[in-house]
Amino acid sequence: MVLRAGLALSELDLAELWAAQAGLGGMLTRDEIEATLCGMREPTAYEHDLLAQALNDHFTERGQNHPVAYSDGLDDPVLPPNGSGA
């Protein structure tokens, strides 16, 4: 599950997600989180994992699974057969 879908399923609002990631040591601003969720900003793997952890903590605190994928569980872009990115 991607971050945006995880947030929708969690029923957290943006301020609650910001507070949760800050509680985990995250330094993202509310605007950066919003831009990330809207697809206007690409998070680093670390930032993605902080947001995923914040969402997954919310789910597990409610006795649910942890459905939001961490960066290592996301699909990697497919490279052309010659292995170059061009």
CYANA upper distance limits for C-alpha pairs under 8 A (distance plus 0.5 A):
  1 MET  CA      5 ALA  CA      6.91
  1 MET  CA      6 GLY  CA      6.85
  1 MET  CA     67 PRO  CA      6.43
  1 MET  CA     68 VAL  CA      5.21
  1 MET  CA     69 ALA  CA      6.07
  2 VAL  CA      6 GLY  CA      6.63
  2 VAL  CA     68 VAL  CA      6.44
  2 VAL  CA     69 ALA  CA      6.89
  3 LEU  CA      7 LEU  CA      6.67
  3 LEU  CA     37 LEU  CA      7.17
  3 LEU  CA     48 HIS  CA      8.37
  3 LEU  CA     51 LEU  CA      7.77
  3 LEU  CA     52 ALA  CA      6.95
  3 LEU  CA     68 VAL  CA      6.99
  3 LEU  CA     69 ALA  CA      8.42
  4 ARG  CA      8 ALA  CA      6.86
  4 ARG  CA     37 LEU  CA      5.80
  4 ARG  CA     38 CYS  CA      8.17
  5 ALA  CA      9 LEU  CA      6.63
  6 GLY  CA     10 SER  CA      6.49
  6 GLY  CA     55 LEU  CA      7.17
  6 GLY  CA     67 PRO  CA      7.76
  6 GLY  CA     68 VAL  CA      6.36
  7 LEU  CA     11 GLU  CA      6.82
  7 LEU  CA     12 LEU  CA      6.70
  7 LEU  CA     13 ASP  CA      8.16
  7 LEU  CA     17 LEU  CA      8.47
  7 LEU  CA     55 LEU  CA      7.30
  8 ALA  CA     12 LEU  CA      7.80
 10 SER  CA     55 LEU  CA      7.57
 10 SER  CA     58 HIS  CA      7.70
 10 SER  CA     59 PHE  CA      7.39
 12 LEU  CA     16 GLU  CA      6.37
 12 LEU  CA     17 LEU  CA      6.92
 13 ASP  CA     17 LEU  CA      6.87
 14 LEU  CA     18 TRP  CA      6.58
 14 LEU  CA     30 ARG  CA      7.66
 14 LEU  CA     33 ILE  CA      8.33
 14 LEU  CA     34 GLU  CA      7.84
 15 ALA  CA     19 ALA  CA      6.69
 15 ALA  CA     30 ARG  CA      7.54
 16 GLU  CA     20 ALA  CA      6.60
 17 LEU  CA     21 GLN  CA      6.69
 17 LEU  CA     51 LEU  CA      8.02
 17 LEU  CA     54 ALA  CA      7.34
 17 LEU  CA     55 LEU  CA      7.79
 18 TRP  CA     22 ALA  CA      6.60
 18 TRP  CA     28 LEU  CA      8.01
 18 TRP  CA     29 THR  CA      7.72
 18 TRP  CA     30 ARG  CA      6.40
 18 TRP  CA     33 ILE  CA      7.77
 19 ALA  CA     23 GLY  CA      6.54
 20 ALA  CA     24 LEU  CA      7.05
 20 ALA  CA     54 ALA  CA      5.93
 21 GLN  CA     25 GLY  CA      7.02
 21 GLN  CA     26 GLY  CA      5.55
 21 GLN  CA     27 MET  CA      8.29
 21 GLN  CA     28 LEU  CA      8.35
 21 GLN  CA     50 LEU  CA      6.47
 21 GLN  CA     51 LEU  CA      6.39
 21 GLN  CA     53 GLN  CA      8.32
 21 GLN  CA     54 ALA  CA      5.95
 22 ALA  CA     26 GLY  CA      4.95
 22 ALA  CA     27 MET  CA      6.67
 22 ALA  CA     28 LEU  CA      8.02
 24 LEU  CA     50 LEU  CA      7.60
 24 LEU  CA     54 ALA  CA      7.89
 26 GLY  CA     47 GLU  CA      7.83
 26 GLY  CA     50 LEU  CA      7.01
 28 LEU  CA     32 GLU  CA      6.39
 28 LEU  CA     33 ILE  CA      6.93
 28 LEU  CA     47 GLU  CA      8.18
 29 THR  CA     33 ILE  CA      6.84
 30 ARG  CA     34 GLU  CA      6.70
 31 ASP  CA     35 ALA  CA      6.60
 32 GLU  CA     36 THR  CA      6.56
 32 GLU  CA     41 ARG  CA      7.84
 33 ILE  CA     37 LEU  CA      6.65
 34 GLU  CA     38 CYS  CA      6.65
 35 ALA  CA     39 GLY  CA      6.66
 35 ALA  CA     40 MET  CA      5.44
 35 ALA  CA     41 ARG  CA      5.77
 36 THR  CA     40 MET  CA      6.36
 36 THR  CA     41 ARG  CA      5.10
 36 THR  CA     42 GLU  CA      6.49
 36 THR  CA     43 PRO  CA      6.85
 37 LEU  CA     41 ARG  CA      8.42
 43 PRO  CA     47 GLU  CA      6.03
 43 PRO  CA     48 HIS  CA      6.17
 44 THR  CA     48 HIS  CA      6.61
 45 ALA  CA     49 ASP  CA      6.57
 45 ALA  CA     71 SER  CA      6.00
 46 TYR  CA     50 LEU  CA      6.71
 46 TYR  CA     71 SER  CA      8.40
 47 GLU  CA     51 LEU  CA      6.84
 48 HIS  CA     52 ALA  CA      6.57
 48 HIS  CA     70 TYR  CA      7.48
 48 HIS  CA     71 SER  CA      6.84
 49 ASP  CA     53 GLN  CA      6.38
 49 ASP  CA     70 TYR  CA      5.74
 49 ASP  CA     71 SER  CA      6.51
 50 LEU  CA     54 ALA  CA      6.64
 51 LEU  CA     55 LEU  CA      6.75
 52 ALA  CA     56 ASN  CA      6.46
 52 ALA  CA     68 VAL  CA      6.13
 52 ALA  CA     69 ALA  CA      7.14
 52 ALA  CA     70 TYR  CA      6.58
 53 GLN  CA     57 ASP  CA      6.38
 53 GLN  CA     68 VAL  CA      8.45
 53 GLN  CA     70 TYR  CA      8.32
 54 ALA  CA     58 HIS  CA      6.95
 55 LEU  CA     59 PHE  CA      7.02
 55 LEU  CA     66 HIS  CA      8.44
 55 LEU  CA     68 VAL  CA      7.56
 56 ASN  CA     60 THR  CA      6.65
 56 ASN  CA     65 ASN  CA      8.15
 56 ASN  CA     66 HIS  CA      5.12
 56 ASN  CA     67 PRO  CA      7.13
 56 ASN  CA     68 VAL  CA      6.70
 57 ASP  CA     61 GLU  CA      6.49
 57 ASP  CA     66 HIS  CA      7.87
 58 HIS  CA     62 ARG  CA      7.19
 59 PHE  CA     63 GLY  CA      7.14
 59 PHE  CA     64 GLN  CA      5.59
 59 PHE  CA     65 ASN  CA      6.73
 59 PHE  CA     66 HIS  CA      6.45
 60 THR  CA     64 GLN  CA      5.39
 60 THR  CA     65 ASN  CA      6.33
 60 THR  CA     66 HIS  CA      6.69
 69 ALA  CA     73 GLY  CA      6.13
 69 ALA  CA     74 LEU  CA      7.10
 70 TYR  CA     74 LEU  CA      7.32
 79 LEU  CA     83 GLY  CA      6.05
 79 LEU  CA     84 SER  CA      6.92
 79 LEU  CA     85 GLY  CA      6.45
 80 PRO  CA     84 SER  CA      6.90
 80 PRO  CA     85 GLY  CA      7.46
 80 PRO  CA     86 ALA  CA      8.44
